[in-house]
Amino acid sequence: MRRKSRGPDMNNSEGNVQPLLTPLADISKMLGMTRQTVMSYVNKGELTCVRLARNSVYFRMVDVEEFIERHLERRSPLDVAS
């Protein structure tokens, strides 16, 4: 008998559980920005966060990855040489 899935698989290839949410401090370090800059993107609606309490701000990695994709600078080799 097959078990029904209870949602997304949170295990990585080694079987370790991956967190669903990442705190603001970790995201700011990953992006190389201050917490204030990350929150300014949230306030502008460019990055989605999850607030579990007033001062408790977390992010889903899928939202952070989409934010990065939208802000990639795609240049041709000719643009870089200029």
mmCIF file of the N, C-alpha and C atoms, coordinates in Angstrom:
data_MODEL
# 
_entry.id   MODEL 
# 
loop_
_atom_site.group_PDB 
_atom_site.id 
_atom_site.type_symbol 
_atom_site.label_atom_id 
_atom_site.label_alt_id 
_atom_site.label_comp_id 
_atom_site.label_asym_id 
_atom_site.label_entity_id 
_atom_site.label_seq_id 
_atom_site.pdbx_PDB_ins_code 
_atom_site.Cartn_x 
_atom_site.Cartn_y 
_atom_site.Cartn_z 
_atom_site.occupancy 
_atom_site.B_iso_or_equiv 
_atom_site.pdbx_formal_charge 
_atom_site.auth_seq_id 
_atom_site.auth_comp_id 
_atom_site.auth_asym_id 
_atom_site.auth_atom_id 
_atom_site.pdbx_PDB_model_num 
ATOM 1   N N  . MET A 1 1  ? 0.846  -1.177 0.000   1.00 0.00 ? 1  MET A N  1 
ATOM 2   C CA . MET A 1 1  ? 0.000  0.000  0.000   1.00 0.00 ? 1  MET A CA 1 
ATOM 3   C C  . MET A 1 1  ? 0.893  1.242  0.000   1.00 0.00 ? 1  MET A C  1 
ATOM 4   N N  . ARG A 1 2  ? 0.601  2.183  -0.875  1.00 0.00 ? 2  ARG A N  1 
ATOM 5   C CA . ARG A 1 2  ? 1.366  3.423  -0.968  1.00 0.00 ? 2  ARG A CA 1 
ATOM 6   C C  . ARG A 1 2  ? 0.853  4.462  -0.006  1.00 0.00 ? 2  ARG A C  1 
ATOM 7   N N  . ARG A 1 3  ? 1.798  5.187  0.601   1.00 0.00 ? 3  ARG A N  1 
ATOM 8   C CA . ARG A 1 3  ? 1.399  6.279  1.489   1.00 0.00 ? 3  ARG A CA 1 
ATOM 9   C C  . ARG A 1 3  ? 1.157  7.531  0.673   1.00 0.00 ? 3  ARG A C  1 
ATOM 10  N N  . LYS A 1 4  ? 0.197  8.311  1.088   1.00 0.00 ? 4  LYS A N  1 
ATOM 11  C CA . LYS A 1 4  ? -0.061 9.588  0.434   1.00 0.00 ? 4  LYS A CA 1 
ATOM 12  C C  . LYS A 1 4  ? 0.986  10.596 0.865   1.00 0.00 ? 4  LYS A C  1 
ATOM 13  N N  . SER A 1 5  ? 1.392  11.425 -0.081  1.00 0.00 ? 5  SER A N  1 
ATOM 14  C CA . SER A 1 5  ? 2.360  12.473 0.217   1.00 0.00 ? 5  SER A CA 1 
ATOM 15  C C  . SER A 1 5  ? 1.693  13.550 1.059   1.00 0.00 ? 5  SER A C  1 
ATOM 16  N N  . ARG A 1 6  ? 2.439  14.071 2.023   1.00 0.00 ? 6  ARG A N  1 
ATOM 17  C CA . ARG A 1 6  ? 1.905  15.134 2.880   1.00 0.00 ? 6  ARG A CA 1 
ATOM 18  C C  . ARG A 1 6  ? 2.441  16.497 2.489   1.00 0.00 ? 6  ARG A C  1 
ATOM 19  N N  . GLY A 1 7  ? 2.899  16.668 1.290   1.00 0.00 ? 7  GLY A N  1 
ATOM 20  C CA . GLY A 1 7  ? 3.415  17.966 0.873   1.00 0.00 ? 7  GLY A CA 1 
ATOM 21  C C  . GLY A 1 7  ? 4.780  17.807 0.260   1.00 0.00 ? 7  GLY A C  1 
ATOM 22  N N  . PRO A 1 8  ? 5.498  18.915 0.122   1.00 0.00 ? 8  PRO A N  1 
ATOM 23  C CA . PRO A 1 8  ? 6.800  18.864 -0.543  1.00 0.00 ? 8  PRO A CA 1 
ATOM 24  C C  . PRO A 1 8  ? 7.802  18.044 0.243   1.00 0.00 ? 8  PRO A C  1 
ATOM 25  N N  . ASP A 1 9  ? 8.684  17.374 -0.480  1.00 0.00 ? 9  ASP A N  1 
ATOM 26  C CA . ASP A 1 9  ? 9.739  16.590 0.139   1.00 0.00 ? 9  ASP A CA 1 
ATOM 27  C C  . ASP A 1 9  ? 10.777 17.550 0.690   1.00 0.00 ? 9  ASP A C  1 
ATOM 28  N N  . MET A 1 10 ? 11.018 17.506 1.984   1.00 0.00 ? 10 MET A N  1 
ATOM 29  C CA . MET A 1 10 ? 11.953 18.419 2.626   1.00 0.00 ? 10 MET A CA 1 
ATOM 30  C C  . MET A 1 10 ? 13.298 17.761 2.851   1.00 0.00 ? 10 MET A C  1 
ATOM 31  N N  . ASN A 1 11 ? 13.528 16.596 2.262   1.00 0.00 ? 11 ASN A N  1 
ATOM 32  C CA . ASN A 1 11 ? 14.805 15.901 2.437   1.00 0.00 ? 11 ASN A CA 1 
ATOM 33  C C  . ASN A 1 11 ? 15.728 16.205 1.278   1.00 0.00 ? 11 ASN A C  1 
ATOM 34  N N  . ASN A 1 12 ? 17.001 16.393 1.592   1.00 0.00 ? 12 ASN A N  1 
ATOM 35  C CA . ASN A 1 12 ? 17.973 16.556 0.517   1.00 0.00 ? 12 ASN A CA 1 
ATOM 36  C C  . ASN A 1 12 ? 18.491 15.179 0.123   1.00 0.00 ? 12 ASN A C  1 
ATOM 37  N N  . SER A 1 13 ? 19.468 15.125 -0.761  1.00 0.00 ? 13 SER A N  1 
ATOM 38  C CA . SER A 1 13 ? 19.954 13.848 -1.274  1.00 0.00 ? 13 SER A CA 1 
ATOM 39  C C  . SER A 1 13 ? 20.575 12.967 -0.192  1.00 0.00 ? 13 SER A C  1 
ATOM 40  N N  . GLU A 1 14 ? 21.005 13.568 0.920   1.00 0.00 ? 14 GLU A N  1 
ATOM 41  C CA . GLU A 1 14 ? 21.591 12.782 1.997   1.00 0.00 ? 14 GLU A CA 1 
ATOM 42  C C  . GLU A 1 14 ? 20.567 12.392 3.042   1.00 0.00 ? 14 GLU A C  1 
ATOM 43  N N  . GLY A 1 15 ? 19.302 12.740 2.834   1.00 0.00 ? 15 GLY A N  1 
ATOM 44  C CA . GLY A 1 15 ? 18.249 12.385 3.778   1.00 0.00 ? 15 GLY A CA 1 
ATOM 45  C C  . GLY A 1 15 ? 18.077 13.374 4.911   1.00 0.00 ? 15 GLY A C  1 
ATOM 46  N N  . ASN A 1 16 ? 18.840 14.479 4.909   1.00 0.00 ? 16 ASN A N  1 
ATOM 47  C CA . ASN A 1 16 ? 18.694 15.492 5.952   1.00 0.00 ? 16 ASN A CA 1 
ATOM 48  C C  . ASN A 1 16 ? 17.476 16.353 5.676   1.00 0.00 ? 16 ASN A C  1 
ATOM 49  N N  . VAL A 1 17 ? 16.791 16.753 6.722   1.00 0.00 ? 17 VAL A N  1 
ATOM 50  C CA . VAL A 1 17 ? 15.613 17.599 6.580   1.00 0.00 ? 17 VAL A CA 1 
ATOM 51  C C  . VAL A 1 17 ? 16.053 19.030 6.302   1.00 0.00 ? 17 VAL A C  1 
ATOM 52  N N  . GLN A 1 18 ? 15.484 19.637 5.274   1.00 0.00 ? 18 GLN A N  1 
ATOM 53  C CA . GLN A 1 18 ? 15.763 21.023 4.925   1.00 0.00 ? 18 GLN A CA 1 
ATOM 54  C C  . GLN A 1 18 ? 14.699 21.916 5.561   1.00 0.00 ? 18 GLN A C  1 
ATOM 55  N N  . PRO A 1 19 ? 15.085 23.048 6.131   1.00 0.00 ? 19 PRO A N  1 
ATOM 56  C CA . PRO A 1 19 ? 14.085 23.944 6.720   1.00 0.00 ? 19 PRO A CA 1 
ATOM 57  C C  . PRO A 1 19 ? 13.204 24.558 5.633   1.00 0.00 ? 19 PRO A C  1 
ATOM 58  N N  . LEU A 1 20 ? 11.941 24.750 5.940   1.00 0.00 ? 20 LEU A N  1 
ATOM 59  C CA . LEU A 1 20 ? 11.026 25.387 4.991   1.00 0.00 ? 20 LEU A CA 1 
ATOM 60  C C  . LEU A 1 20 ? 11.264 26.884 4.914   1.00 0.00 ? 20 LEU A C  1 
ATOM 61  N N  . LEU A 1 21 ? 11.685 27.479 6.018   1.00 0.00 ? 21 LEU A N  1 
ATOM 62  C CA . LEU A 1 21 ? 11.867 28.930 6.088   1.00 0.00 ? 21 LEU A CA 1 
ATOM 63  C C  . LEU A 1 21 ? 13.281 29.261 6.565   1.00 0.00 ? 21 LEU A C  1 
ATOM 64  N N  . THR A 1 22 ? 13.801 30.380 6.048   1.00 0.00 ? 22 THR A N  1 
ATOM 65  C CA . THR A 1 22 ? 15.138 30.848 6.414   1.00 0.00 ? 22 THR A CA 1 
ATOM 66  C C  . THR A 1 22 ? 14.987 32.242 7.028   1.00 0.00 ? 22 THR A C  1 
ATOM 67  N N  . PRO A 1 23 ? 15.625 32.486 8.182   1.00 0.00 ? 23 PRO A N  1 
ATOM 68  C CA . PRO A 1 23 ? 15.474 33.791 8.836   1.00 0.00 ? 23 PRO A CA 1 
ATOM 69  C C  . PRO A 1 23 ? 16.116 34.935 8.053   1.00 0.00 ? 23 PRO A C  1 
ATOM 70  N N  . LEU A 1 24 ? 15.624 36.130 8.313   1.00 0.00 ? 24 LEU A N  1 
ATOM 71  C CA . LEU A 1 24 ? 16.091 37.351 7.670   1.00 0.00 ? 24 LEU A CA 1 
ATOM 72  C C  . LEU A 1 24 ? 17.606 37.505 7.769   1.00 0.00 ? 24 LEU A C  1 
ATOM 73  N N  . ALA A 1 25 ? 18.182 37.257 8.931   1.00 0.00 ? 25 ALA A N  1 
ATOM 74  C CA . ALA A 1 25 ? 19.631 37.435 9.110   1.00 0.00 ? 25 ALA A CA 1 
ATOM 75  C C  . ALA A 1 25 ? 20.411 36.544 8.147   1.00 0.00 ? 25 ALA A C  1 
ATOM 76  N N  . ASP A 1 26 ? 19.961 35.309 7.958   1.00 0.00 ? 26 ASP A N  1 
ATOM 77  C CA . ASP A 1 26 ? 20.651 34.393 7.048   1.00 0.00 ? 26 ASP A CA 1 
ATOM 78  C C  . ASP A 1 26 ? 20.496 34.824 5.596   1.00 0.00 ? 26 ASP A C  1 
ATOM 79  N N  . ILE A 1 27 ? 19.308 35.302 5.229   1.00 0.00 ? 27 ILE A N  1 
ATOM 80  C CA . ILE A 1 27 ? 19.069 35.752 3.854   1.00 0.00 ? 27 ILE A CA 1 
ATOM 81  C C  . ILE A 1 27 ? 19.932 36.973 3.550   1.00 0.00 ? 27 ILE A C  1 
ATOM 82  N N  . SER A 1 28 ? 20.025 37.902 4.499   1.00 0.00 ? 28 SER A N  1 
ATOM 83  C CA . SER A 1 28 ? 20.841 39.100 4.254   1.00 0.00 ? 28 SER A CA 1 
ATOM 84  C C  . SER A 1 28 ? 22.310 38.724 4.046   1.00 0.00 ? 28 SER A C  1 
ATOM 85  N N  . LYS A 1 29 ? 22.797 37.740 4.800   1.00 0.00 ? 29 LYS A N  1 
ATOM 86  C CA . LYS A 1 29 ? 24.178 37.272 4.612   1.00 0.00 ? 29 LYS A CA 1 
ATOM 87  C C  . LYS A 1 29 ? 24.341 36.606 3.255   1.00 0.00 ? 29 LYS A C  1 
ATOM 88  N N  . MET A 1 30 ? 23.372 35.766 2.873   1.00 0.00 ? 30 MET A N  1 
ATOM 89  C CA . MET A 1 30 ? 23.443 35.069 1.583   1.00 0.00 ? 30 MET A CA 1 
ATOM 90  C C  . MET A 1 30 ? 23.483 36.043 0.416   1.00 0.00 ? 30 MET A C  1 
ATOM 91  N N  . LEU A 1 31 ? 22.689 37.115 0.512   1.00 0.00 ? 31 LEU A N  1 
ATOM 92  C CA . LEU A 1 31 ? 22.589 38.078 -0.578  1.00 0.00 ? 31 LEU A CA 1 
ATOM 93  C C  . LEU A 1 31 ? 23.655 39.170 -0.495  1.00 0.00 ? 31 LEU A C  1 
ATOM 94  N N  . GLY A 1 32 ? 24.372 39.231 0.625   1.00 0.00 ? 32 GLY A N  1 
ATOM 95  C CA . GLY A 1 32 ? 25.389 40.275 0.791   1.00 0.00 ? 32 GLY A CA 1 
ATOM 96  C C  . GLY A 1 32 ? 24.780 41.649 0.964   1.00 0.00 ? 32 GLY A C  1 
ATOM 97  N N  . MET A 1 33 ? 23.634 41.702 1.631   1.00 0.00 ? 33 MET A N  1 
ATOM 98  C CA . MET A 1 33 ? 22.920 42.961 1.858   1.00 0.00 ? 33 MET A CA 1 
ATOM 99  C C  . MET A 1 33 ? 22.670 43.117 3.354   1.00 0.00 ? 33 MET A C  1 
ATOM 100 N N  . THR A 1 34 ? 22.395 44.333 3.781   1.00 0.00 ? 34 THR A N  1 
ATOM 101 C CA . THR A 1 34 ? 21.977 44.537 5.165   1.00 0.00 ? 34 THR A CA 1 
ATOM 102 C C  . THR A 1 34 ? 20.537 44.050 5.311   1.00 0.00 ? 34 THR A C  1 
ATOM 103 N N  . ARG A 1 35 ? 20.136 43.815 6.550   1.00 0.00 ? 35 ARG A N  1 
ATOM 104 C CA . ARG A 1 35 ? 18.737 43.415 6.801   1.00 0.00 ? 35 ARG A CA 1 
ATOM 105 C C  . ARG A 1 35 ? 17.782 44.522 6.346   1.00 0.00 ? 35 ARG A C  1 
ATOM 106 N N  . GLN A 1 36 ? 18.207 45.770 6.516   1.00 0.00 ? 36 GLN A N  1 
ATOM 107 C CA . GLN A 1 36 ? 17.357 46.892 6.112   1.00 0.00 ? 36 GLN A CA 1 
ATOM 108 C C  . GLN A 1 36 ? 17.138 46.891 4.598   1.00 0.00 ? 36 GLN A C  1 
ATOM 109 N N  . THR A 1 37 ? 18.184 46.582 3.832   1.00 0.00 ? 37 THR A N  1 
ATOM 110 C CA . THR A 1 37 ? 18.049 46.545 2.374   1.00 0.00 ? 37 THR A CA 1 
ATOM 111 C C  . THR A 1 37 ? 17.115 45.418 1.953   1.00 0.00 ? 37 THR A C  1 
ATOM 112 N N  . VAL A 1 38 ? 17.265 44.243 2.568   1.00 0.00 ? 38 VAL A N  1 
ATOM 113 C CA . VAL A 1 38 ? 16.362 43.127 2.253   1.00 0.00 ? 38 VAL A CA 1 
ATOM 114 C C  . VAL A 1 38 ? 14.925 43.530 2.557   1.00 0.00 ? 38 VAL A C  1 
ATOM 115 N N  . MET A 1 39 ? 14.710 44.155 3.703   1.00 0.00 ? 39 MET A N  1 
ATOM 116 C CA . MET A 1 39 ? 13.348 44.556 4.070   1.00 0.00 ? 39 MET A CA 1 
ATOM 117 C C  . MET A 1 39 ? 12.815 45.656 3.153   1.00 0.00 ? 39 MET A C  1 
ATOM 118 N N  . SER A 1 40 ? 13.689 46.476 2.586   1.00 0.00 ? 40 SER A N  1 
ATOM 119 C CA . SER A 1 40 ? 13.204 47.485 1.639   1.00 0.00 ? 40 SER A CA 1 
ATOM 120 C C  . SER A 1 40 ? 12.665 46.804 0.380   1.00 0.00 ? 40 SER A C  1 
ATOM 121 N N  . TYR A 1 41 ? 13.306 45.703 -0.047  1.00 0.00 ? 41 TYR A N  1 
ATOM 122 C CA . TYR A 1 41 ? 12.769 44.933 -1.173  1.00 0.00 ? 41 TYR A CA 1 
ATOM 123 C C  . TYR A 1 41 ? 11.423 44.307 -0.808  1.00 0.00 ? 41 TYR A C  1 
ATOM 124 N N  . VAL A 1 42 ? 11.284 43.867 0.432   1.00 0.00 ? 42 VAL A N  1 
ATOM 125 C CA . VAL A 1 42 ? 9.996  43.331 0.891   1.00 0.00 ? 42 VAL A CA 1 
ATOM 126 C C  . VAL A 1 42 ? 8.939  44.423 0.849   1.00 0.00 ? 42 VAL A C  1 
ATOM 127 N N  . ASN A 1 43 ? 9.273  45.595 1.383   1.00 0.00 ? 43 ASN A N  1 
ATOM 128 C CA . ASN A 1 43 ? 8.315  46.703 1.441   1.00 0.00 ? 43 ASN A CA 1 
ATOM 129 C C  . ASN A 1 43 ? 7.912  47.202 0.054   1.00 0.00 ? 43 ASN A C  1 
ATOM 130 N N  . LYS A 1 44 ? 8.825  47.062 -0.929  1.00 0.00 ? 44 LYS A N  1 
ATOM 131 C CA . LYS A 1 44 ? 8.508  47.452 -2.308  1.00 0.00 ? 44 LYS A CA 1 
ATOM 132 C C  . LYS A 1 44 ? 7.751  46.361 -3.050  1.00 0.00 ? 44 LYS A C  1 
ATOM 133 N N  . GLY A 1 45 ? 7.581  45.202 -2.419  1.00 0.00 ? 45 GLY A N  1 
ATOM 134 C CA . GLY A 1 45 ? 6.852  44.102 -3.047  1.00 0.00 ? 45 GLY A CA 1 
ATOM 135 C C  . GLY A 1 45 ? 7.701  43.279 -4.005  1.00 0.00 ? 45 GLY A C  1 
ATOM 136 N N  . GLU A 1 46 ? 9.009  43.438 -3.967  1.00 0.00 ? 46 GLU A N  1 
ATOM 137 C CA . GLU A 1 46 ? 9.890  42.704 -4.868  1.00 0.00 ? 46 GLU A CA 1 
ATOM 138 C C  . GLU A 1 46 ? 10.356 41.370 -4.292  1.00 0.00 ? 46 GLU A C  1 
ATOM 139 N N  . LEU A 1 47 ? 10.199 41.191 -2.983  1.00 0.00 ? 47 LEU A N  1 
ATOM 140 C CA . LEU A 1 47 ? 10.609 39.960 -2.310  1.00 0.00 ? 47 LEU A CA 1 
ATOM 141 C C  . LEU A 1 47 ? 9.534  39.613 -1.289  1.00 0.00 ? 47 LEU A C  1 
ATOM 142 N N  . THR A 1 48 ? 9.116  38.364 -1.288  1.00 0.00 ? 48 THR A N  1 
ATOM 143 C CA . THR A 1 48 ? 8.046  37.914 -0.392  1.00 0.00 ? 48 THR A CA 1 
ATOM 144 C C  . THR A 1 48 ? 8.645  37.336 0.881   1.00 0.00 ? 48 THR A C  1 
ATOM 145 N N  . CYS A 1 49 ? 8.051  37.718 2.019   1.00 0.00 ? 49 CYS A N  1 
ATOM 146 C CA . CYS A 1 49 ? 8.498  37.166 3.295   1.00 0.00 ? 49 CYS A CA 1 
ATOM 147 C C  . CYS A 1 49 ? 7.322  36.539 4.031   1.00 0.00 ? 49 CYS A C  1 
ATOM 148 N N  . VAL A 1 50 ? 7.653  35.817 5.082   1.00 0.00 ? 50 VAL A N  1 
ATOM 149 C CA . VAL A 1 50 ? 6.656  35.204 5.968   1.00 0.00 ? 50 VAL A CA 1 
ATOM 150 C C  . VAL A 1 50 ? 6.891  35.787 7.346   1.00 0.00 ? 50 VAL A C  1 
ATOM 151 N N  . ARG A 1 51 ? 5.867  36.408 7.908   1.00 0.00 ? 51 ARG A N  1 
ATOM 152 C CA . ARG A 1 51 ? 5.988  36.982 9.251   1.00 0.00 ? 51 ARG A CA 1 
ATOM 153 C C  . ARG A 1 51 ? 5.237  36.070 10.217  1.00 0.00 ? 51 ARG A C  1 
ATOM 154 N N  . LEU A 1 52 ? 5.985  35.474 11.132  1.00 0.00 ? 52 LEU A N  1 
ATOM 155 C CA . LEU A 1 52 ? 5.369  34.601 12.124  1.00 0.00 ? 52 LEU A CA 1 
ATOM 156 C C  . LEU A 1 52 ? 5.025  35.362 13.394  1.00 0.00 ? 52 LEU A C  1 
ATOM 157 N N  . ALA A 1 53 ? 5.655  36.498 13.582  1.00 0.00 ? 53 ALA A N  1 
ATOM 158 C CA . ALA A 1 53 ? 5.378  37.416 14.682  1.00 0.00 ? 53 ALA A CA 1 
ATOM 159 C C  . ALA A 1 53 ? 5.858  38.788 14.221  1.00 0.00 ? 53 ALA A C  1 
ATOM 160 N N  . ARG A 1 54 ? 5.636  39.791 15.018  1.00 0.00 ? 54 ARG A N  1 
ATOM 161 C CA . ARG A 1 54 ? 5.985  41.152 14.596  1.00 0.00 ? 54 ARG A CA 1 
ATOM 162 C C  . ARG A 1 54 ? 7.452  41.292 14.179  1.00 0.00 ? 54 ARG A C  1 
ATOM 163 N N  . ASN A 1 55 ? 8.361  40.773 14.966  1.00 0.00 ? 55 ASN A N  1 
ATOM 164 C CA . ASN A 1 55 ? 9.790  40.893 14.662  1.00 0.00 ? 55 ASN A CA 1 
ATOM 165 C C  . ASN A 1 55 ? 10.405 39.588 14.187  1.00 0.00 ? 55 ASN A C  1 
ATOM 166 N N  . SER A 1 56 ? 9.595  38.726 13.644  1.00 0.00 ? 56 SER A N  1 
ATOM 167 C CA . SER A 1 56 ? 10.048 37.407 13.211  1.00 0.00 ? 56 SER A CA 1 
ATOM 168 C C  . SER A 1 56 ? 9.786  37.269 11.715  1.00 0.00 ? 56 SER A C  1 
ATOM 169 N N  . VAL A 1 57 ? 10.826 37.514 10.905  1.00 0.00 ? 57 VAL A N  1 
ATOM 170 C CA . VAL A 1 57 ? 10.682 37.539 9.452   1.00 0.00 ? 57 VAL A CA 1 
ATOM 171 C C  . VAL A 1 57 ? 11.487 36.396 8.851   1.00 0.00 ? 57 VAL A C  1 
ATOM 172 N N  . TYR A 1 58 ? 10.819 35.609 8.014   1.00 0.00 ? 58 TYR A N  1 
ATOM 173 C CA . TYR A 1 58 ? 11.443 34.456 7.371   1.00 0.00 ? 58 TYR A CA 1 
ATOM 174 C C  . TYR A 1 58 ? 11.158 34.494 5.880   1.00 0.00 ? 58 TYR A C  1 
ATOM 175 N N  . PHE A 1 59 ? 11.936 33.703 5.132   1.00 0.00 ? 59 PHE A N  1 
ATOM 176 C CA . PHE A 1 59 ? 11.792 33.651 3.685   1.00 0.00 ? 59 PHE A CA 1 
ATOM 177 C C  . PHE A 1 59 ? 11.803 32.208 3.209   1.00 0.00 ? 59 PHE A C  1 
ATOM 178 N N  . ARG A 1 60 ? 11.019 31.932 2.178   1.00 0.00 ? 60 ARG A N  1 
ATOM 179 C CA . ARG A 1 60 ? 11.100 30.641 1.499   1.00 0.00 ? 60 ARG A CA 1 
ATOM 180 C C  . ARG A 1 60 ? 12.204 30.766 0.465   1.00 0.00 ? 60 ARG A C  1 
ATOM 181 N N  . MET A 1 61 ? 13.044 29.756 0.361   1.00 0.00 ? 61 MET A N  1 
ATOM 182 C CA . MET A 1 61 ? 14.170 29.823 -0.580  1.00 0.00 ? 61 MET A CA 1 
ATOM 183 C C  . MET A 1 61 ? 13.676 29.956 -2.019  1.00 0.00 ? 61 MET A C  1 
ATOM 184 N N  . VAL A 1 62 ? 12.532 29.379 -2.344  1.00 0.00 ? 62 VAL A N  1 
ATOM 185 C CA . VAL A 1 62 ? 12.013 29.513 -3.705  1.00 0.00 ? 62 VAL A CA 1 
ATOM 186 C C  . VAL A 1 62 ? 11.744 30.982 -4.029  1.00 0.00 ? 62 VAL A C  1 
ATOM 187 N N  . ASP A 1 63 ? 11.256 31.752 -3.054  1.00 0.00 ? 63 ASP A N  1 
ATOM 188 C CA . ASP A 1 63 ? 11.015 33.185 -3.278  1.00 0.00 ? 63 ASP A CA 1 
ATOM 189 C C  . ASP A 1 63 ? 12.321 33.944 -3.438  1.00 0.00 ? 63 ASP A C  1 
ATOM 190 N N  . VAL A 1 64 ? 13.337 33.578 -2.664  1.00 0.00 ? 64 VAL A N  1 
ATOM 191 C CA . VAL A 1 64 ? 14.652 34.226 -2.770  1.00 0.00 ? 64 VAL A CA 1 
ATOM 192 C C  . VAL A 1 64 ? 15.273 33.915 -4.126  1.00 0.00 ? 64 VAL A C  1 
ATOM 193 N N  . GLU A 1 65 ? 15.160 32.658 -4.563  1.00 0.00 ? 65 GLU A N  1 
ATOM 194 C CA . GLU A 1 65 ? 15.711 32.273 -5.867  1.00 0.00 ? 65 GLU A CA 1 
ATOM 195 C C  . GLU A 1 65 ? 15.020 33.012 -7.005  1.00 0.00 ? 65 GLU A C  1 
ATOM 196 N N  . GLU A 1 66 ? 13.696 33.179 -6.913  1.00 0.00 ? 66 GLU A N  1 
ATOM 197 C CA . GLU A 1 66 ? 12.962 33.935 -7.936  1.00 0.00 ? 66 GLU A CA 1 
ATOM 198 C C  . GLU A 1 66 ? 13.383 35.400 -7.931  1.00 0.00 ? 66 GLU A C  1 
ATOM 199 N N  . PHE A 1 67 ? 13.598 35.966 -6.760  1.00 0.00 ? 67 PHE A N  1 
ATOM 200 C CA . PHE A 1 67 ? 14.074 37.342 -6.637  1.00 0.00 ? 67 PHE A CA 1 
ATOM 201 C C  . PHE A 1 67 ? 15.423 37.499 -7.339  1.00 0.00 ? 67 PHE A C  1 
ATOM 202 N N  . ILE A 1 68 ? 16.331 36.552 -7.102  1.00 0.00 ? 68 ILE A N  1 
ATOM 203 C CA . ILE A 1 68 ? 17.646 36.593 -7.738  1.00 0.00 ? 68 ILE A CA 1 
ATOM 204 C C  . ILE A 1 68 ? 17.511 36.499 -9.251  1.00 0.00 ? 68 ILE A C  1 
ATOM 205 N N  . GLU A 1 69 ? 16.677 35.593 -9.728  1.00 0.00 ? 69 GLU A N  1 
ATOM 206 C CA . GLU A 1 69 ? 16.476 35.438 -11.178 1.00 0.00 ? 69 GLU A CA 1 
ATOM 207 C C  . GLU A 1 69 ? 15.972 36.734 -11.816 1.00 0.00 ? 69 GLU A C  1 
ATOM 208 N N  . ARG A 1 70 ? 15.056 37.422 -11.142 1.00 0.00 ? 70 ARG A N  1 
ATOM 209 C CA . ARG A 1 70 ? 14.516 38.673 -11.680 1.00 0.00 ? 70 ARG A CA 1 
ATOM 210 C C  . ARG A 1 70 ? 15.560 39.777 -11.709 1.00 0.00 ? 70 ARG A C  1 
ATOM 211 N N  . HIS A 1 71 ? 16.575 39.683 -10.853 1.00 0.00 ? 71 HIS A N  1 
ATOM 212 C CA . HIS A 1 71 ? 17.580 40.738 -10.763 1.00 0.00 ? 71 HIS A CA 1 
ATOM 213 C C  . HIS A 1 71 ? 18.908 40.381 -11.423 1.00 0.00 ? 71 HIS A C  1 
ATOM 214 N N  . LEU A 1 72 ? 18.929 39.269 -12.131 1.00 0.00 ? 72 LEU A N  1 
ATOM 215 C CA . LEU A 1 72 ? 20.147 38.924 -12.867 1.00 0.00 ? 72 LEU A CA 1 
ATOM 216 C C  . LEU A 1 72 ? 20.366 39.939 -13.977 1.00 0.00 ? 72 LEU A C  1 
ATOM 217 N N  . GLU A 1 73 ? 21.589 40.318 -14.163 1.00 0.00 ? 73 GLU A N  1 
ATOM 218 C CA . GLU A 1 73 ? 21.928 41.239 -15.240 1.00 0.00 ? 73 GLU A CA 1 
ATOM 219 C C  . GLU A 1 73 ? 22.446 40.397 -16.397 1.00 0.00 ? 73 GLU A C  1 
ATOM 220 N N  . ARG A 1 74 ? 21.679 40.345 -17.430 1.00 0.00 ? 74 ARG A N  1 
ATOM 221 C CA . ARG A 1 74 ? 22.074 39.550 -18.588 1.00 0.00 ? 74 ARG A CA 1 
ATOM 222 C C  . ARG A 1 74 ? 22.705 40.474 -19.611 1.00 0.00 ? 74 ARG A C  1 
ATOM 223 N N  . ARG A 1 75 ? 23.994 40.259 -19.840 1.00 0.00 ? 75 ARG A N  1 
ATOM 224 C CA . ARG A 1 75 ? 24.727 41.108 -20.774 1.00 0.00 ? 75 ARG A CA 1 
ATOM 225 C C  . ARG A 1 75 ? 25.420 40.233 -21.799 1.00 0.00 ? 75 ARG A C  1 
ATOM 226 N N  . SER A 1 76 ? 25.554 40.782 -22.964 1.00 0.00 ? 76 SER A N  1 
ATOM 227 C CA . SER A 1 76 ? 26.325 40.084 -23.992 1.00 0.00 ? 76 SER A CA 1 
ATOM 228 C C  . SER A 1 76 ? 27.802 40.390 -23.768 1.00 0.00 ? 76 SER A C  1 
ATOM 229 N N  . PRO A 1 77 ? 28.686 39.584 -24.332 1.00 0.00 ? 77 PRO A N  1 
ATOM 230 C CA . PRO A 1 77 ? 30.131 39.868 -24.188 1.00 0.00 ? 77 PRO A CA 1 
ATOM 231 C C  . PRO A 1 77 ? 30.504 41.258 -24.716 1.00 0.00 ? 77 PRO A C  1 
ATOM 232 N N  . LEU A 1 78 ? 29.771 41.774 -25.706 1.00 0.00 ? 78 LEU A N  1 
ATOM 233 C CA . LEU A 1 78 ? 30.058 43.106 -26.242 1.00 0.00 ? 78 LEU A CA 1 
ATOM 234 C C  . LEU A 1 78 ? 29.729 44.194 -25.221 1.00 0.00 ? 78 LEU A C  1 
ATOM 235 N N  . ASP A 1 79 ? 28.651 43.986 -24.428 1.00 0.00 ? 79 ASP A N  1 
ATOM 236 C CA . ASP A 1 79 ? 28.289 44.968 -23.406 1.00 0.00 ? 79 ASP A CA 1 
ATOM 237 C C  . ASP A 1 79 ? 29.347 45.060 -22.317 1.00 0.00 ? 79 ASP A C  1 
ATOM 238 N N  . VAL A 1 80 ? 29.914 43.926 -21.951 1.00 0.00 ? 80 VAL A N  1 
ATOM 239 C CA . VAL A 1 80 ? 30.919 43.884 -20.883 1.00 0.00 ? 80 VAL A CA 1 
ATOM 240 C C  . VAL A 1 80 ? 32.189 44.600 -21.320 1.00 0.00 ? 80 VAL A C  1 
ATOM 241 N N  . ALA A 1 81 ? 32.546 44.489 -22.592 1.00 0.00 ? 81 ALA A N  1 
ATOM 242 C CA . ALA A 1 81 ? 33.769 45.108 -23.105 1.00 0.00 ? 81 ALA A CA 1 
ATOM 243 C C  . ALA A 1 81 ? 33.679 46.631 -23.162 1.00 0.00 ? 81 ALA A C  1 
ATOM 244 N N  . SER A 1 82 ? 32.494 47.170 -23.164 1.00 0.00 ? 82 SER A N  1 
ATOM 245 C CA . SER A 1 82 ? 32.321 48.635 -23.284 1.00 0.00 ? 82 SER A CA 1 
ATOM 246 C C  . SER A 1 82 ? 32.734 49.372 -22.047 1.00 0.00 ? 82 SER A C  1 
# 
